[in-house]
Amino acid sequence: MSNSSLVNYTLISPHKNSPRNNSIKKITIHHMAGNLSVERCGSVFQSREASANYGIGSDGRVGMYVEEKDRSWASSSPSNDNQAVTIEVANDGGAPDWHVSDAALKKTIELCADICRRNGISRLNYTGDSSGNLTRHNMFVATTCPGPYLQSKLPYIADSVNAILDGRAAPTPVPVTDLGEITYQVWDDVTHTWLPNVADNSDYAGIFGCDVDCIYANVKGGDMFYRVSTIKNGWLPEVKNRTDYAGIYNEPIDRFSARITLANKVLNYQAHIRGGGWLPVVTGCDINDSNNGYAGVKGQPIDAIRMWLTDKPVVNTEPAKPEPTPEPEKPAEPEKAEEPISEPTPEPTPAVEEPKQEPVTEPGPEPIQETPSEPVQSGPEKENVTTVTDTETKEDTNVKKINWKQKLTSRKMWLSIASFVSMLVLAFGGKQETATQVTSLIVAGASIIAYIAGEGFIDAARNSTSEKSEEDK
Ligand SMILES: [Zn+2]
């Protein structure tokens, strides 16, 4: 019986039974009822007649106090503790919630997955009572342990651990350099991959018709905080920048909420409903504000998102408000926005590549921004004003009219086709294996087509920029 390689600190407690009289079949979660470091927790278990196999500090560090081969004195149940690896988690908040830091929660999931792997536990089953193999202290004795917050997270912990055990959890994506003011990507439920990063509203992240499960994002020059709600589990903890991603693999999200720390910028974000259209643009961050606090609709899967920044109005009082609202102005702007987007493609074509790159490369270091940011931003604002269905139609037209050449070389388009065909195969009674093979074939074929087509397009400067970001995946 091995111990976890995630351990940062070891101080073995004398309070244990060695060896345990049963094999490891369960994991039991406790809270420390205090914000103890793993060192402090270890010293408590030296004196107090109690112990746990592991402890996790609010900083996410792991302490070991009883080796896994031995039984800890943790859960007021010898029977449970002989079968369980017990984990004490520090609280970064007090009674009554006994909150736990996101770092500690994340490490709890990783440690549980590690314990399951090494001990042949194929699945964590949280039943809410002691018949499951994810148990809690208050199943065995009247105690607040593990506290309301951590207890509410047990289904999420079990789901996340199972995703890792099933191999459904793709590796955490690697942080990318800024492609624009906001750079973001999503984990797609059908292709089971992190889709390419996109920047600002030059594109959207997601594939229409395929659920988004996770979001991974950062903003240049500041911090970004964001969270998602899964249809199954509701709101998950907020994450910061790319220290973590928001979401659970294979759990479609229905809402997301985000905020940034840039004082003079406003974060605009928007969700696209699967089988529907783009919802209105949101600028606030409050999960209790269904008007302007989050993007999405409870219970309706999101299949794409987009985010971009605008300058914060200088005046914050009433006079400023007329600006965002005027509806007559908006319809006019999109016209301007569409032209600059479509023109650069045909116009520079006859020209040599060199001169073209100058307009493409903006004063800033971001090559992704194809057009001045202002006209681009007016696009989505327009859609905010129009109805959802209208927006959808216009969106499609825009895509066809403007970007079809690019789309031919776009991995995203081929992924859409691949997932559609694979769904057809399944719909006509094909096996999952067949569908997967067909998908792979299409994607592989698309790579060749994309290569050949890519050679033919003279606007290679533009393509190479976006292709590179896609190939990074
Ligand atoms: Zn406890």
Residues whose N, C-alpha, C, O or C-beta is under 5 A from the ligand:
A	BS01	ZN	H30 H31 A74 H137 C145
